Structures are given as structure tokens and as C-alpha cells.
Amino acid sequence: MSRIEEIMLMAPVVPVLVIEDVTHARAIAEALVAGGLPVLEVTLRTASALDVIREMKQVPGAIVGAGTVLNEFALDDALTAGSEFIVSPGLTESLAKAAIAADVPFLPGTATSSDIMRGLDLGLDRFKFFPAEANGGIPALKAIAAPFGSVRFCPTGGITAKTAPDWLAQDSVLCCGGSWLVQKGAPDLAAIEAAARAAAALGLD
């Protein structure tokens, strides 16, 4: 089993986090981990993202990675901040080779058969399907995954607490990314932990 697969199998849902205020980072991570979701993807979409990664890594049990990694420079920044895995919205040869050379678990985004074939040529077989709903949802994933029996996915983008069980029921899906767990603004920690518990329970079905 690859290291990225081990991470994907730790929980059925990976929180996809866009956090502006670093002072909320540790408490949010604690609530998510307490709710049963240890794998946290911090997107590099805010000025505070790297500091958020550093803060969340202080939480016992948290496995913190960087999302929205677009190039080798962002990869270097994410690794310096302590990221334990890397997620990208797409798949480029330069980023993939840099991640492989850095020996970091890497989950690149794919949307087409050509993306998957390019990844397979690079030795990758675990991918993000992104943006999941905008790309046609479950029917599209079924069609794209069909020729690639050994490939597995983490669909992300537009998935909700209501639709997550349908995605997780697909044979090709190991986990899914969820941005519904943490709302913008001051965090409601009790609500975050409750949402995490509900999401973690999806893996028990």
C-alpha cells in the first residue's frame, strides 16, 4: 500500500480547509481530530495558509497536508511548513516529478482519462477527481474510472454532507474531500466536531 493510500484510508472524509485567521487554526484542528477526522488539507489560498499548517501540526493526532499546490515553489513552501502530504487541483509533469523526488505523498487532481494516463506514466495511481460535481458528478467518475481498474480516487468539489455517502459507495472511491465541515468566520467548534463525527461515521457503513 502506498503512503498516499494509507492517508486516504484514515477517514472517509478529508476536510478541505480555507482558513484566513491563523488564531483559529489549532482549535479547528482539535475539533476535527476529536470528531474522528485526523487528515486535514489546508489549501494554499490564503496568506496565512503556511502558518495554519504549522499551527495545526501541533495538534496530537493531526495529519496535516497542503492543498492547492500549483508548482514546485509552492511545494517547497508547503514542505518547509511541515506538510505531510500534498494535494494539487491538477497534474503537471513538473510538479509530479518534484513531489516524487521529495518523497512526499502526493494526490494530484484529475478530470479526464488523459490526466489519469499521464499520472500512471509517472508511477501514480491515486488521484483527486476535481472538481467532482462540476465535472459531471458520480456518472462522470464511473465512466472515467471504468478503464482503470486499479486506480482509486478522492473526489472533491461540490460534495456535501448529503451527497458524500453516494460518492463513498463507489468502488473507485477511497475517501472524499469536504469543505462543508468548517464555515468561514469565527468557528463554531461544537458544530465542527459534530459535523466531523457525522462524516467519520460514514466509514462505518
C-alpha positions in Angstrom: 0.0 0.0 0.0 1.3 3.4 -0.9 1.7 6.2 1.7 -0.9 8.3 0.0 -3.3 5.4 0.1 -2.7 4.9 3.8 -3.6 8.6 4.4 -6.7 8.3 2.2 -7.9 5.4 4.2 -7.5 7.1 7.6 -11.0 8.6 7.4 -13.8 8.7 4.8 -13.7 12.5 4.6 -10.8 14.8 4.3 -11.7 18.3 5.5 -10.7 20.9 2.8 -9.8 24.0 4.8 -9.6 27.6 3.8 -8.6 29.5 6.9 -7.9 33.2 7.0 -7.2 33.7 10.7 -4.3 31.6 12.0 -5.5 32.2 15.6 -8.4 29.8 14.9 -6.2 27.1 13.3 -5.4 24.9 16.3 -8.9 24.9 17.8 -10.4 23.9 14.4 -7.8 21.1 14.1 -8.6 19.9 17.6 -12.3 19.8 16.9 -11.9 17.9 13.6 -9.5 15.3 15.2 -11.8 14.9 18.2 -14.6 14.2 15.8 -12.7 11.4 14.0 -11.2 13.2 11.0 -7.4 13.3 11.5 -6.4 14.1 7.9 -6.6 17.8 7.2 -6.0 19.5 3.9 -5.1 23.2 4.3 -5.5 25.0 1.0 -2.8 27.5 0.0 -5.5 30.0 -0.9 -4.8 32.5 1.9 -1.9 34.5 3.1 -2.0 32.6 6.4 -2.1 29.1 5.0 1.5 28.1 5.8 1.2 29.4 9.3 -2.1 27.5 9.7 -0.2 24.3 8.7 2.4 25.0 11.3 -0.2 25.5 14.0 -2.3 22.5 13.1 0.7 20.2 13.1 0.9 20.9 16.9 -2.3 19.1 17.4 -1.8 15.4 18.5 -3.2 13.0 16.0 -3.5 15.5 13.2 -2.1 14.6 9.7 -1.7 17.9 8.0 -1.2 18.4 4.3 -1.2 21.3 1.8 -3.8 21.7 -0.9 -4.0 23.9 -3.9 -0.3 23.3 -4.6 0.3 24.6 -8.1 4.0 24.4 -8.7 7.4 23.4 -7.3 7.8 26.7 -5.5 4.5 26.1 -3.6 5.6 22.6 -2.9 8.8 23.7 -1.3 7.0 26.2 0.8 4.5 23.6 1.9 7.2 21.1 2.8 9.1 23.7 4.7 6.0 24.4 6.8 5.8 20.8 7.6 3.1 19.4 5.2 2.9 15.6 5.5 1.1 15.2 2.1 0.5 17.3 -1.0 -2.7 17.8 -2.9 -3.0 19.6 -6.3 -6.0 20.7 -8.3 -4.4 19.3 -11.5 -1.5 17.2 -12.7 1.6 18.6 -14.3 4.7 16.6 -15.0 7.0 19.1 -13.4 5.1 19.2 -10.1 4.6 15.4 -10.0 8.3 14.8 -10.6 9.2 17.3 -7.8 6.8 15.7 -5.4 8.1 12.2 -6.2 11.7 13.5 -5.8 10.8 15.0 -2.4 9.3 11.6 -1.4 6.1 13.2 -0.1 2.7 11.5 -0.5 1.1 13.3 -3.5 -2.6 13.4 -4.6 -2.8 15.2 -7.9 -6.1 16.4 -9.4 -7.5 14.6 -12.5 -10.6 15.2 -14.6 -10.1 13.2 -17.7 -8.7 9.8 -18.9 -5.7 11.6 -20.3 -4.9 13.1 -16.8 -5.0 9.6 -15.3 -2.8 8.1 -18.1 -0.3 10.8 -17.6 -0.3 10.1 -13.9 0.1 6.4 -14.4 3.1 7.1 -16.7 4.7 8.9 -13.7 4.0 6.0 -11.4 0.9 7.5 -9.7 -2.4 5.6 -9.3 -4.2 7.5 -6.5 -5.8 10.8 -7.6 -8.2 13.6 -6.7 -11.2 13.8 -9.0 -11.7 17.6 -9.2 -14.0 19.5 -9.4 -16.2 16.5 -8.8 -19.7 17.8 -9.2 -18.8 20.3 -11.9 -17.2 17.6 -14.0 -20.4 15.5 -14.1 -20.6 14.0 -10.7 -20.8 10.3 -10.0 -21.8 9.3 -13.5 -18.7 11.0 -14.9 -16.4 9.4 -12.4 -17.8 5.9 -13.1 -17.2 6.4 -16.8 -13.7 7.8 -16.4 -12.7 5.2 -13.8 -14.0 2.2 -15.7 -10.9 1.6 -17.9 -8.6 1.9 -14.9 -9.4 -0.9 -12.5 -6.5 -0.3 -10.1 -6.9 3.4 -9.8 -8.6 5.0 -6.8 -9.9 8.5 -6.2 -10.7 11.2 -3.6 -13.5 13.2 -5.3 -13.5 16.8 -4.2 -15.5 19.9 -5.2 -19.2 20.5 -4.6 -19.7 17.4 -2.4 -21.9 17.9 0.6 -22.8 16.0 3.8 -25.9 14.8 2.0 -24.1 13.6 -1.2 -20.9 12.2 0.4 -22.4 8.8 1.2 -23.2 8.3 -2.5 -19.7 9.1 -3.5 -18.2 6.9 -0.9 -20.3 4.0 -2.1 -18.4 3.9 -5.4 -15.8 1.1 -5.7 -13.2 3.5 -7.1 -13.5 6.0 -4.2 -11.4 5.7 -1.0 -12.4 9.0 0.5 -13.8 12.3 -0.4 -12.8 15.9 0.2 -15.3 18.1 2.2 -15.4 21.8 2.5 -18.7 21.8 4.4 -17.2 20.9 7.7 -15.8 24.4 8.6 -17.6 27.6 7.7 -16.0 30.9 7.2 -15.7 33.3 10.0 -15.3 32.6 13.7 -15.5 28.9 14.1 -18.3 27.1 16.0 -16.2 24.4 17.5 -19.0 22.3 18.8 -20.7 22.3 15.3 -17.4 21.4 13.7 -16.8 18.5 16.0 -20.4 17.3 15.4 -20.0 17.5 11.7 -16.7 15.7 11.8 -18.3 12.9 13.9 -21.1 12.5 11.3 -18.6 12.4 8.5 -16.3 9.9 10.2 -19.3 7.7 10.8 -19.8 7.3 7.0 -16.8 5.0 7.0 -18.7 2.6 9.3 -21.5 1.9 6.9 
